[in-house]
Amino acid sequence: MNKMIMILGAASVGKTAVIKWLVPFLKEENLNPCLCKIDCLYTEDSKVYQSLQVPYVVGLSEDICPDHFLVSNLCELWDWKEKKDCDTLIIETAGLCNRCCPATENTISICVLDATASTHSAKKLGPMVTMSDIIVLTKIDMVSQAEREILIWSLEKLNPTAKIFPVDGLVGYGVESLGRCILSEPAVKTYEEDLLRHTMPSGVCSYCIGEKRVGSAYQQGIVGKIDFQKENAL
């Protein structure tokens, strides 16, 4: 197997619920998965991970962007997987930055979306949606079939190559199809010299390194400013 699966998506869309059903499926297929949860200051997801009876590790980024923190630890996580004699590493991201996409070319990238959200919500997730291999729709029990079809149609326009799977995180409906798709993805031998699918946000500003004072006089590095010449442009 030897795969790294990255579960992306905004906070509270049901990423952990998908993992809760996906791990038992993989174990039934005689795979040996391990888990990593990336968050900022605190997470309770380790309680769910512990119940799955697989090796897991939690990484708290604290003052660092959680997606940058994740990318900075990918090779170390792969080595940790090897030490645990596991063949599948599943990483759940913090889901706080819509602009970041920590998935690499050798990663199976899965974007989890809330089916009850607006059809315009996915557009705000940028490369997290447009560059994913798989899109999972959660909370499907809370929308009609017509609403689901409209959402799938809009997602196919954003990412024509992604495979889309509706999943009910409460009862596990749809996880078997998702798992079969993951099993069909090619395995990799190493993550050395792997590449990100999309660039991260560029630069470091004074607030990134601890500045608290507000005002242009205290702003250094790469700073973005609103173009007021485009007022009322939208």
N, C-alpha and C positions, 0 to 999 in steps of 0.2 A: 504494500500500500504506500507507505512513506509519503504522506500528504500533509500540507498545512492548509487548514480551512479557516478563513477569517470571516467572522460574523459581524457585519457592519450594520449601522442604523442609528437613528436618533434614540434618545432616552425613552424608556417606557413603551416601546413598540412591541415587545415580546421576544427579544433576542434570547433571554435566558429560558423562556418557556419552550422555544424551539430546540435549544440544546438539551433540555430535560428529556425530550422524546427522541432526539437524534442519537444521543449516546447509547441508550439501550439497543436501538436498532443496529448500530455499528457493532456492538458487542455480540449481538445475535449472529452477525455475519462473520464472527471469529476474528474481529479486529480488536486492537488494543489501543484505545484512544486515551489521550491526556488533555487537560484543559488549562487555559490561562485566562484570567479575567483582568483586564486593564481598566482602572478607574482613577479618579483624582485623589480624593481624601478618604473615602470610606466606601465599602460595599458589603452588602449582606448576601450576595450571590454565592459566596463560599459555602453557605449552609446547603444550598441546592447542589453544588458541586460535590460536597462531602457525601450526600445521600446517593450519588451516582456510583460511588465506590471505584473511582479512577484517580490516578495522580492529578493533582491540580496545584497551581501556583497563582497568587494574586500579586499584581504589580500596581502600586499606587504612585502616580506621577507627581503628586503634591504641587510644586510650583511650576512644573513644566507642562507644556501642551501634551495631553495624553496620547495623541496620535504620533507626535514626534517621539515621545517616550517609547511607544511601542516599536516604531521602526528602529530606534537605537538599540533595541533588545532582541530583534528577530533572530539573529544568528545565535545568540546565547540561548534563546528559547528552543531553537532547533537542537542545539547540543544537549540541553536539559531533557528533551524528548528522547534522544538517543540513550542517555544515561538511565532513563526510566524504562528502557526496552519497549517503548511504545512505537506504533507505526503511524499514528494519526494525531496531529496536534490541532486542536480547535481553540481559536483565540476569539474571545468576545471583547469588542472595543467599548470604550466609555460612551461613545455616541454623543459627544458634546459639540463638535465642530463640524458643520455641514460642508465646509470648504475642503477639509482634509480628506484624503483617501489613502490610508496606509497599506493598501493591498499591493502586492508585487506581481510580476509576470508569472512567477511559479506558484503563486497562491491561488487556491480556489476561493474566489471572492463572492460572498453571499450577502446581499443587501436585504434587510428585513424592513418591511413597511407596514404601517397600520392601515388596514383597509377602510377604517372609519374616517380617516383624514381626507381633506380636500384633494381632488385630483391634481391640484396645482402644487401640493406639498412636495411631491417627488422632484419637481423642477428645482427646488431650492437645495437639494442634496448634491447637485453637481456630479463630479466624477464617482461619488459613492454609488450612484444609480447607473450612470451612463457607461461605466467601465466594469460593472459587475458581471460575473458569469451566470449568476443565479439571482433571481429576485423572489423573495418569500413574502406573501401577503398574510398577515395575522389578523385575528379578530373577525374572521370571515362570517362567523355566526351572527354578527351584528349588522350586516348589510344584506341587501337583496341581491338576487342573481343579476339583475339588470345593472345595479351599481357596481358589482364586481366586474362585469364585462366592460363597462365604461372605463374603469380604472386600469384593467389589463390592456385595453386598447391604447390608452394614453401612455402606459409604460412601454409598450411595443414601439411607439413612436420615439421615445427617448432612448431606448436601447433595443434595437431590432434583433440583436443576437442573443440576448439573455433568455434563459429558460425560466418561466414563471410558475411558481407553485403556491396555491392557496393552502395554508396550514392552520388548523385549529389547535392552539396551544393548550386548551383545556382538556381535550380528549385525545390529541395526537393525530387527528385526521390529516392526511396529506404528507406525513413525515416519511412514510415508506417510499413514496415516489421521489421525494427529495433525496432520501438516502441512496436510492438506486442511481440517481443522477450523479451523486458524489462518487459512488463506486466506479462509475464509468469514466471519470476524469483520469487522465494519465498521472502516474506517480512521478516523483522527482528523486534524485539521488542526493543533491546538496543545494543549499541556498547561498553558497558563496557566489559573489559577483552577480547576484540577482538584482533586478531593477524595479523601482516603483513604477506603477502604471501611469501615474500622474504626479506632477511636481507638487510639493507642499507649498503653503503660503510663504512668500519670500521675505527675508530680512528679519532683523531684530531692532526693536525700538527701545527707547529708554524705559518704558513701562514694563517691557519684558524682563528687564534686569533690576527691577525694584523701585523705580522712580514713583513717587506718590504725588508730587506737586503737579497741578494742572496748569497748562498754558504753553504757548509756542516756545517760550524762552527755555523751557525745561525738556523739550522734545528733541531727541537726537536719533540717529540711525535712519531707517526707512519708515517714513511717516506718511500716511494717506490723508488727504484733505478733500472735503466736499467741494465740487465744482458748482458754485452758486449761479454760474452763467446758464446752467441747465435747469434752473428753477422751473417747476411746473412742466417739465419736459415729458413726463409720463402721462 
